[in-house]
Amino acid sequence: MKKLLELLFPSKCVLCRSILAKEEMDLCHGCRAQVEEQGNSRDRIQFLDSWTALWHYGDMVRGSVLRYKFYGRRHYASGFGRLLAMKIQRQEIGFDVLTWVPISRRRRLRRGYDQVELLAKAVGKELGVEAVRCLKRVRHDPPQSGIKGPAQRRANVLGAYKAVRPERFAGKRVLILDDVITTGATMGECARMLLTAGAREVHGAALASARDKKT
């Protein structure tokens, strides 16, 4: 049965969608060579002790993330999770609690899933930790992608999140995940709420980032 499924539904590269060879996993050799990982970022995000991203938000990465986010490719979560977990391990990010930036209830109902929650659970599976909900979105606002300017983006998410069961992370180091970091407004606001609710440190990680392209 497994061989039949592999024949009917062969594994594909999460970036270019080419069929993977037997020795390949998640990414084809071409994409591994062509799509450069983001290096250590020197660009600060307010309220975060540190942050990292797997890739820069370039054309091929952007297309893959949009398919995952808006076009039902929820199965990308396992591959993305493995790749981001390896990046977190290489960066040696110390944390006690793993969580994610939640989407609004309306967007979840429309899409049928929270893509960042799936990503966090996949990362947690690879790292041997449970991803837990620490925040909820309490306001449905226009998507950040349609808003220009750091100040406007910060205003759009201000007060949009609320801590959930802060006893889970009080006095602990929290690692919060997102799919894309653009200006850092969303990640910074989530970190602010976690710190206000008692977190000792907040670190961030994402699949892709539009920030700090020179590093």
VEXDREN-2710 file (C-alpha; in Angstrom, 1 decimal):
% VEXDREN-2710
k/r/px/py/pz
1/MET/0.0/0.0/0.0
2/LYS/2.8/2.4/0.9
3/LYS/4.5/1.8/-2.5
4/LEU/1.2/2.4/-4.3
5/LEU/0.6/5.6/-2.5
6/GLU/4.2/6.8/-3.3
7/LEU/3.6/5.9/-6.9
8/LEU/0.2/7.8/-7.1
9/PHE/1.3/10.7/-4.9
10/PRO/5.1/11.1/-5.1
11/SER/6.8/13.4/-2.7
12/LYS/7.6/16.8/-4.1
13/CYS/9.9/19.6/-3.3
14/VAL/8.1/22.2/-1.1
15/LEU/9.6/25.0/-3.1
16/CYS/9.8/24.1/-6.8
17/ARG/7.3/21.2/-6.6
18/SER/9.5/18.9/-8.6
19/ILE/9.3/15.2/-7.8
20/LEU/11.9/14.2/-5.2
21/ALA/14.4/11.5/-5.8
22/LYS/14.6/8.6/-3.3
23/GLU/17.5/10.2/-1.4
24/GLU/15.9/13.6/-1.2
25/MET/13.5/14.9/1.5
26/ASP/11.5/18.1/1.5
27/LEU/13.8/20.0/-0.8
28/CYS/15.3/18.9/-4.1
29/HIS/19.1/19.2/-4.6
30/GLY/18.5/22.1/-6.9
31/CYS/16.6/24.2/-4.4
32/ARG/19.0/23.3/-1.6
33/ALA/21.8/24.7/-3.8
34/GLN/19.9/27.7/-5.2
35/VAL/17.8/29.0/-2.2
36/GLU/20.2/30.3/0.3
37/GLU/19.3/30.2/4.0
38/GLN/19.1/33.4/5.9
39/GLY/22.1/34.0/8.1
40/ASN/22.3/35.3/11.6
41/SER/20.3/38.5/11.8
42/ARG/21.6/41.7/13.2
43/ASP/18.3/43.5/12.7
44/ARG/16.5/43.9/16.0
45/ILE/12.7/43.4/16.6
46/GLN/11.3/45.2/19.6
47/PHE/10.6/42.9/22.6
48/LEU/12.3/39.9/21.1
49/ASP/15.6/38.7/22.7
50/SER/16.5/37.1/19.4
51/TRP/15.0/35.9/16.2
52/THR/15.8/33.9/13.1
53/ALA/14.3/32.8/9.8
54/LEU/14.9/29.9/7.5
55/TRP/14.9/31.8/4.2
56/HIS/14.6/35.3/2.8
57/TYR/11.2/35.9/1.4
58/GLY/12.2/35.6/-2.3
59/ASP/10.1/34.6/-5.3
60/MET/10.3/30.8/-4.9
61/VAL/9.9/30.9/-1.1
62/ARG/7.1/33.4/-1.4
63/GLY/5.2/31.1/-3.8
64/SER/5.6/28.1/-1.5
65/VAL/4.5/30.0/1.6
66/LEU/1.4/31.4/-0.2
67/ARG/0.4/27.9/-1.4
68/TYR/0.7/26.7/2.2
69/LYS/-1.1/29.6/3.6
70/PHE/-4.0/30.2/1.2
71/TYR/-4.3/27.3/-1.2
72/GLY/-4.8/24.3/1.2
73/ARG/-1.2/22.8/1.0
74/ARG/-1.4/22.0/4.7
75/HIS/0.8/18.9/4.1
76/TYR/3.7/21.3/3.6
77/ALA/3.7/21.7/7.4
78/SER/5.7/18.5/8.0
79/GLY/8.5/19.5/5.6
80/PHE/8.6/23.1/6.7
81/GLY/8.6/21.9/10.3
82/ARG/11.6/19.6/9.7
83/LEU/13.6/22.3/8.0
84/LEU/12.8/25.0/10.6
85/ALA/13.5/22.7/13.5
86/MET/17.0/22.0/12.0
87/LYS/17.6/25.8/11.8
88/ILE/16.5/26.3/15.4
89/GLN/18.9/23.5/16.5
90/ARG/21.8/25.0/14.5
91/GLN/21.2/28.4/16.0
92/GLU/21.2/26.7/19.4
93/ILE/18.1/28.7/20.5
94/GLY/17.4/27.9/24.2
95/PHE/13.7/27.9/25.1
96/ASP/11.4/26.2/27.6
97/VAL/8.0/26.7/25.8
98/LEU/7.2/26.5/22.1
99/THR/4.2/28.5/20.8
100/TRP/2.9/30.3/17.7
101/VAL/1.4/33.5/16.4
102/PRO/-2.4/32.7/16.1
103/ILE/-4.6/33.8/13.3
104/SER/-8.1/35.1/13.9
105/ARG/-11.1/32.8/14.3
106/ARG/-12.6/34.2/11.1
107/ARG/-9.5/33.5/9.0
108/ARG/-9.3/30.0/10.6
109/LEU/-12.9/29.2/9.6
110/ARG/-12.3/30.5/6.1
111/ARG/-9.1/28.5/5.5
112/GLY/-10.0/25.5/7.6
113/TYR/-6.7/25.5/9.5
114/ASP/-4.2/27.8/11.2
115/GLN/-1.0/27.3/9.2
116/VAL/1.3/28.6/11.9
117/GLU/-0.2/26.2/14.5
118/LEU/0.4/23.3/12.1
119/LEU/4.0/24.5/11.6
120/ALA/4.5/24.8/15.4
121/LYS/3.3/21.3/16.0
122/ALA/5.5/19.9/13.2
123/VAL/8.5/21.8/14.7
124/GLY/7.6/20.5/18.1
125/LYS/7.5/16.9/16.8
126/GLU/11.0/17.2/15.4
127/LEU/12.4/18.8/18.6
128/GLY/10.6/16.4/20.9
129/VAL/8.5/19.2/22.6
130/GLU/4.8/20.0/22.7
131/ALA/3.7/23.2/21.0
132/VAL/1.2/24.9/23.3
133/ARG/-1.2/27.8/22.8
134/CYS/0.0/30.8/24.7
135/LEU/-1.9/33.6/22.8
136/LYS/-5.2/34.1/21.2
137/ARG/-6.2/36.7/18.6
138/VAL/-9.0/38.8/20.1
139/ARG/-9.6/41.2/17.2
140/HIS/-10.0/40.5/13.5
141/ASP/-8.1/43.3/11.6
142/PRO/-7.0/43.8/8.0
143/PRO/-4.1/41.5/7.0
144/GLN/-0.6/43.0/7.6
145/SER/0.3/42.2/4.0
146/GLY/-2.1/45.0/2.8
147/ILE/-0.7/47.6/5.1
148/LYS/2.4/49.7/4.3
149/GLY/4.8/51.2/6.7
150/PRO/6.2/49.9/10.1
151/ALA/4.2/52.4/12.1
152/GLN/0.9/51.5/10.5
153/ARG/1.6/47.8/10.9
154/ARG/2.3/48.2/14.6
155/ALA/-0.9/50.2/15.0
156/ASN/-2.9/47.4/13.2
157/VAL/-1.8/44.7/15.7
158/LEU/-1.7/46.7/18.9
159/GLY/-3.9/45.0/21.4
160/ALA/-4.9/42.3/18.9
161/TYR/-3.5/39.4/21.1
162/LYS/-4.2/38.2/24.6
163/ALA/-2.2/35.8/26.7
164/VAL/-3.8/32.4/27.4
165/ARG/-3.0/30.4/30.6
166/PRO/0.1/32.4/31.5
167/GLU/1.0/29.9/34.2
168/ARG/2.3/27.8/31.3
169/PHE/5.1/30.2/30.5
170/ALA/5.5/32.5/33.5
171/GLY/9.2/32.9/34.3
172/LYS/10.2/30.8/31.2
173/ARG/11.9/31.3/27.9
174/VAL/9.3/31.3/25.1
175/LEU/10.0/30.5/21.4
176/ILE/7.2/31.9/19.2
177/LEU/6.8/30.9/15.5
178/ASP/5.3/32.6/12.5
179/ASP/5.3/31.9/8.8
180/VAL/6.7/35.3/7.6
181/ILE/8.3/38.2/9.3
182/THR/8.1/41.4/7.3
183/THR/8.5/44.5/9.6
184/GLY/8.4/42.4/12.8
185/ALA/5.3/44.3/14.1
186/THR/3.2/41.1/14.7
187/MET/6.0/39.2/16.3
188/GLY/7.0/42.2/18.4
189/GLU/3.4/42.7/19.7
190/CYS/3.1/39.0/20.5
191/ALA/6.4/39.1/22.4
192/ARG/5.2/42.2/24.3
193/MET/2.0/40.4/25.4
194/LEU/4.0/37.3/26.5
195/LEU/6.5/39.4/28.5
196/THR/3.6/41.4/30.1
197/ALA/2.0/38.1/31.2
198/GLY/5.2/36.9/32.8
199/ALA/7.6/35.3/30.3
200/ARG/11.2/35.7/31.1
201/GLU/12.5/35.9/27.5
202/VAL/10.9/35.7/24.1
203/HIS/12.7/34.4/21.0
204/GLY/11.2/34.2/17.5
205/ALA/11.6/32.0/14.4
206/ALA/9.9/32.0/11.0
207/LEU/10.0/30.3/7.7
208/ALA/10.9/33.5/5.9
209/SER/11.8/37.1/6.5
210/ALA/11.8/40.2/4.4
211/ARG/14.0/41.9/7.0
212/ASP/17.8/42.3/7.1
213/LYS/18.4/41.1/3.5
214/LYS/22.1/41.8/3.8
215/THR/22.8/39.3/6.5
END
